[in-house]
């Protein structure tokens, strides 16, 4: 693992320099530089494939390596931190990597849009988090002192830092290792050597998504949700869910009335009718009837209950009334509905 890490680090740096050279060459229309970059990129790709073969060949389990004892730091007890934007209008990114050249590459890649603060290891990163709340963290899984997974778990367990997106950059490239990183709370896993162009796009996307979510949850629109084909305010949605729950609990009650629901919601009968009228297209009485008929239709095709038993289950005592209202709703008799004549089946 350490050998492949040592190989991946210089390859990442070569990739980053290549990206910079490519941008320059495209701007200057330099065919000579582009051809050299193509050769470099092909060879980097070939070396990376060799590294993958080494990893595939290695069969040693993680349990064979010595687990470093880690010091748990309670981030909730840290001193008050500065929020993003207090010192710079640019969002702040925390880069955690023991290789200073990698940190330089990350800083250079993001410099146009972000401020970057660096940490050589997880303990130093925790010290940084005492003073700053970054918009995003880029972390090498082999960060010194504290295992990268443990570091992620610590920041995700703290209510002050759990919202920060985390990008892992690592020479550990197996599917199992990537899954461990994502399960620990990382938002993205980039294997070394990574492309600086991909890194920049990933950072932009994660920070943009975080900003969009924040804007949404602080907007009036966040109080609305889709319910039964219509957009309802969360309060109205909760109200309708309580109405349906009450109907379901009293499904087999023959004389079930809207006043019982009103009592359950804590409203007077008049207030209940007024509120219900604003939300639903049906009256409370018709809504109860419609729900009973819908439930009866479901029982007809999902159970072996007789039609009489279904009528009993939905709390309707008058058989003629049930047949008439069921036909009015579905344009089929209960028997025809059950046998598959519905919609020409």
N, C-alpha and C positions, 0 to 999 in steps of 0.2 A: 504493500500500500504506500509506504513512504517513497519507494523508488518511483512508482508511477506518479506520485504527487510531485516529486522533483522534476520529472519529465514534463508534466502538464503545465507547470508554472512558466517555464521559458516559452513553451508553445503558445500559451495565452498572451504573453508579452509580444511575441512575434506576430500573432494574429492582430493585436491591437495596433502595432506599428504599421502593419500591412494595410489596415483599414484607413489609417491616416494618410499613408502614401497613395492609396487608391483614390481618396477624395481629392488629393492634390493633383494626381495625374489626370483625373477626369476633367477637373477645372482647367488644366493647362493643355488638355488634349494631347498628352504625351504617350504615343503608342509604345515607345521604348520602355517606359516605366510600367505601363500596363502589362507588357509581356513578361517582365521580370516578376511582377506581382503575381501573375498567373502561375509561374513556375514555383514561386515560394509557397503559394496557397496549395498547390497540388502536393508538394512535399510535406507540408504541415498535415494535410489530410492523411497522407500515407503513414506518417509517424503516429498520428492519433489512432489509426487502425491497428498499428502494432501494439500500442499501449492497451487497446481493448483486448487484443489477443492474449497479452500477458495477464490481464485481469481475469479473462475467461479460463486461463490455464491454472491460475491460482485457486486452490481448493481449501485453503486454510480458513477455518471459521473465525468469526470475530472473537469468539471466546478464548482464542489462543493468544490474544494480545492482552497486555496488562491494562487494567482499567484504572485511570488516574482518579484519586480521591478529589472531590470538588468541594469548594466552599460555597454554601448556599447563602446568597445575600437577599434579604427581604427588601425588594424594591419599594414596597409600600411605605417603608420607614425612612426612605431617602429624603433629603431636603427638597424644598420646592424647586421645580425645574422651570426653565424658560421655555416658552412655546415657540413653535416655528414662526419665523418672520419678525421676531423682536430685534434681531441684529442685522438681518438682511431680507430684502424683498423676495429673494429666491428661496424655494423650499430647501430644507437641510437634509442631506443624506449621510448616514453613518456607514463608513466602510471599515469592516473588521477583517484584517488579514495580516499574517505575520511577515509577508513579503512586501517590503515598501514599494517595490517596483509595480506590483499588482495594484496597490493602493493608488500609486501615481497614475496608472493607466485608467483606473476607475474615475479618479478625480478629473483627469484630462478629458475623458469621454463625456462626462456630465457637466463640464464647466460652463457651457453656454447657458444652461437653464437651472443649474442647481449649485448650492454651496455644499462642499464635502468636508466632513470632519472625520479624521481617521483614528483608528485604534489598532494597536499591534496584536491584541488578544482580547479574550472575553472579559477579563477582569478590568482592563482599561476601558472597554466599551461600557461596562456597568458604571464606571466612574463618569464617563461622558454623559450617561443617561441621568446622572444627578443634576446636571446643569442644562441639558437640552432635551427636547422631545423632537426627534427627527421625523421627517415625513416618511422615511423608508430606511431600512437597514439592509446592507449587503454583507453577507457573512461567509467566510471560509469555514467549511465543516471541520477542518483540522486546526481551528483556532487554538493557540496555546492556552494553557492553564485550565480552562473549563471546556469540556466537550461541547461541540457546536449544538448538538441536540439538547443538552442540558441548558445551555444559554437560551435557546429558543423557548424551552418550557418555562424558564424563569420569567422572561419578559411577557409571555402569553398568559401567565398566571397572575400578573399584576394589572389591576384595572386601569392604571395610568399609562401602561405601555402595550396592552394587548391589542390595541387597534392598529399598531404600526405594521405595515406590510414588511415581510422578510423575503429576500432573495438569497438563496444558497448558491455559492459558486464553489465547486469542489472537484478534485481529481477522482473522488469516489463515484463511479459511474454505473454500478450495477442497478438493476431495477429494484432490488430489495433496499439498497442504501438510499435511493431516491425516494422510495415509499416511506422509509423511516423519517426522512427529513420533512416530507409533506405532512405525515401523520403527527409530527411534533408541533406543527403549526406554521411551517414555511408556506409562502404563497406561490413560490416558483423555485425550480431547481435547475441551475445551469451547470453543465459539466465543463471542466477545463479540458482543452482550451476553448473558451467562449469567444464569440464575436462581440466586439465593442458596439457594433451597430445593433445587434440583438439585445445587448444589455441596455443600451439607451432606450430602445423601443419598449422593453419590459418595464423599465423604471417609469417611463412616461405613462404607460397603460395603467399600471398599478396605482400611481399617484392620482391620475385622472379619474379612475374608478372610485377611489377613496373620496375624492372631492365631490364627485357626482352624488355618491351615497349621502354624504354629509348635507349637501344642498337639498337633496330630496327629503331627508328626515326632518329638516328644519323648515320645510315648505308646507303650505296648507294641503297640497295634494297627498301627502303621506298619511293623512287622516282618513283617506278614502280607500276602499277595497272593492274588488268585483265580487258580487254576490248574486247568484241565480240570474246571471245575464245582465245585471245592472250595477252601476257604480254607486256604492253606498258609503256614507260616512261611517267610521269605525263604531261610533256609538249606536247608529241605526243597525249596523250589521250585528252587533252584540244583542240588540233588542230582538231582531228577527230570529236569531239563534235560540234565544230564550223562549220565544213563542213556539217555535218548532219543537224544542225539547219538551215543553209542557204538553203540546198536542200528542207527541209520541208517548209520553208517560201515561196519558189518559185515552189512548187510542181505542180501547174497548169499552169506553164509557158512553152509553147511549145518549144521555142528556148533557153531554159536555157543551158548555157555553163559553163565549168569549169573556164573560165576566170572571170566569175562573182564571183565565190567562192574565187579565188585568190585575187581579189580586196577586198573582205570582210575580208580576213585574213591579208591584208596589205603586201602581197608578189607579186613579179612580176610573170608573167605566168610561166616563166622558173623555178624560184625558187619554185613555188608552185608544178609544175609537179615533180621536183626532190625530194622534201620533201614527197609528196604523194606516190611516187614509193617506198621509203624506208619503209613506214608504211604498205601500203595496197597491196594485191596481185593483185587487179584489177587496170586498168587505171582509171583516174578521170571520163572519159566519161562512161566507163562500170560500174563504181561504181554508178553513177547517175541513169543509166538505171536499174541496179539491185535493187536499193533502191525503185525506182518507181514501179517495178513489185512486190516487197515484200509488198509495201503499198497497191497496187491494190488487192493482195491476201487477205490482212487483211480486206479491204472494202467488198470484196465478201462474206465473212463469218460473218461479224459483222454488216452489214447494209442491207437494202432492196433496195439499189440503183440498177438500171438496169446496165447491163454490159457496155452499151454505156455511161452511166453517170459516171461509175467508170473510164473508159478510159479517159473521159474528166477531171476528178478529178486529175489524175496523170500526166496530161499535155502531153498526146500522141494524136496527131491528126490523125495518120494513123492507121485505125482499123486493117488492114491486118498485119501491122508490130507488133501491140500489140499482136494479136492472135499467131503469129509465135514465138515471143520472150517469151511469157508466156508459151507456150507449151514446148519450148526448156528448160525453167527453171524448170517447174513442171511436165512435161510429162503428162499433162492433159489440156483439154480446160478449159477456164474460167467457163463455165457452169458445167462441170463435177466436177471441183474443188469446186464449190459452193454447189452442191447437195450431196457432201459427198463421192465421189468416191476416194478421196485422200487417199492414203495408204490403199486402200481396205476397207474403213469404210463403 
